[in-house]
């Protein structure tokens, strides 16, 4: 199950997960509030793996502080192995405002994704989970939603089978998914709520 950017009413309801096929994992691609992530963890027994978005609203407010959401797995800058999948995570978006949180400069993106690539090592990578899209067909039409060339470079070097991102809302009118010609990766915009099947490696 893929989620990003929007608290979907079909998911955030008392009867969830009725009417939803069995899933092996949830991938949350950013800008989802912490209460929503915790709701998912209370309703499902599968791993819920997330990266933060550019709004960094994944925290839960309690007392005088903000806490990370509980029952879910933060993947930013890490390589996670869950549900038989190897998943690398990179949250946030390329910087578009000087004082904005959840954003990274070109050099921060370059070095951060390079470090993530070192953590991937020589083993195959099933999924790259990001908030911002790579450069290409899913890049937004405005500066704040532009594609990230550092993500594109990571794809070409590490060749994940699937790239899941958020940040680009459906009003942009772009295709939900495409195949990246340089890396061969299937690239999916997770906006809202989607169920997908990922064939086993080599099948």
N, C-alpha and C positions, 0 to 999 in steps of 0.2 A: 504494500500500500504506500502511495506517495502523497505527501501533503506539503503545502507551502502557502504563505501569504494571506490566508483567508480561513476564518473559522467556519467550516462548512456545516450548514444546518443538518445535513443528512448524517454527519458524523457526530456532531455535538448535540445529542438527544438522549433521553433516558433509555430508549430501546436499543441503542447501539450496543453490540454489533449485529443485531437482527437484520437480515436481508443482505449481509455482506459475506462474500465467500471467505473461506478460511485463508488466512495469509500467514506467511512465514516470518515477516518482519515489516516494520513501518519505517520509512525513510522520510524525515521531515526536513525540508530544504530552507528553513529560515522564515523569520518574521511571523512566528506563531507564538501567541502568549503562553506563558508558563502554565496557567491554569488549564489550557487546552491540552498541552503535553501531559500534564499530570492526569487529566481526565482519561486520555488514551491509555496510560499505564494502569489505571484502575479498572479498565474495561477489557483489556487484552492481556494475554499471557505470553506474547511474543516480544522480542527485542524491539525497542523504539529508539531509533538512532537519529540524532538531530545535529544540525549546525545552526549557529545564530545568523540572523539576518542583519541588514544595515540599520534597523531600528533597535536592535538588541532588546526586544521586549519579551524574551524567553524567561526572564526572572519571575519569581513569585514574591510579592510584597508581604512581609510578615513583621509586625512590630515596627522597629526603626530601620530595618534593613531589607535588602533584596537577597533572595536565596536562589540558587540554581534549581530548576524543576527536579522533583524526585521521581525515581522509578524509571528514568530514561537515561540514555547513554550519549554524552557529549562527544562528538567526533572531530571537532575542529583541530586541525594540525596532527591528527592521529590516524593510525591504521587499526581498524576494528575487525575482528573475525567473529561473526555471528551468523546463525542460521545457514551455515555452510558457505557463507560469502565473505570475501575479503573486501573491505570498504575503507576508502580514504576520504577524509572530510576536510573541507575548507570553507569556513563561514565568512560572512561580511560581503562588502562590495567595494569596487575601486572608488577611491576618494572623490567626492564631488562637492564637499563643503568643508571648509577649513577646520571647523570645530565639531564635526559630526562624529558620533561614536559608531562602532560597527563598520568602519571604513578603513581601507588600507591604501597606502601610497604605492606607486609602481615598484619602488625598491622593496617595500615590505612584502608585497605580493610575490615578487620575484624570489626573494630569499626564503620566504615562508613556504612557498610551493616547492622550492628546491629541497628544503629540509624534509618536507613531506615525501618527496620522491626518494630521498635517501632511506626513509623509513619503509617505503614500499619495497625497496631492494630489488632483487632479481626475480622474486616470485610474481606470478601473474596477479592482476588486479581485476576484480569483478566490477566494482562500482566506484566512481568518484562522485561524492555528494557535496554539492556546493550551493551557495545562495545565488551568486551572480552567474550569468550565463557565460560561456566562452564567446570569443569573437565568432561571427557568422550569422546564420539565419535567425537565431533567437535574440540577437542583440537588440536592445530597445532603441526607440527613435530619438530619445533625448539623452543628454550627457549623463544624468544620474543613473540611467539604466543601460549604459553602453556595455558591450561585451568586454571580457577580461582576456587580453592576449596571453597573460601568464598561465591562465587555466588552459588555453588552447595549446600552449607549449607543453604543459604537463601531459595533456592528452596524447600529443604526438610522441612524447618520450616514454610514457608508461603504458599507454594503450589499454585503458580500461574498456571492458565490454559495454558498460553502460555509464552515462553521465546524467545525473539527476540534479536539476537546479530549480530555483524559484526566481523571485525578483521581477519577472516579466508577467504582467497581468493579462488576462484574456482580452481586455479591450484593445490590446495592440493588434489583434487579428492575425497572429502568427500561427503556423502549424504547431500542433502539440508536440510533434517529434520529427526528427530527421536523422539521417546517418551522416556522420562527419566523414568526408572523403579522405582526409589525410590520415586519420587514426583508425577509421573503421568503427568508431564508437557510435552506439545508439544514444542520441541526446534527447532527453524528455524534459519538458517544462512541467513541473509538479504543481503548478498553481491550483489551489482548491483541493481536489480529492480525486485520485486515480488508483485503479487496480491494474497491475501489469503482471505478466509472467516473464521470467528471465530463464531461458533454457540453460540447462547445465552446461558447463564448459565442455567444448568438444562435440556437443550434440548438434 
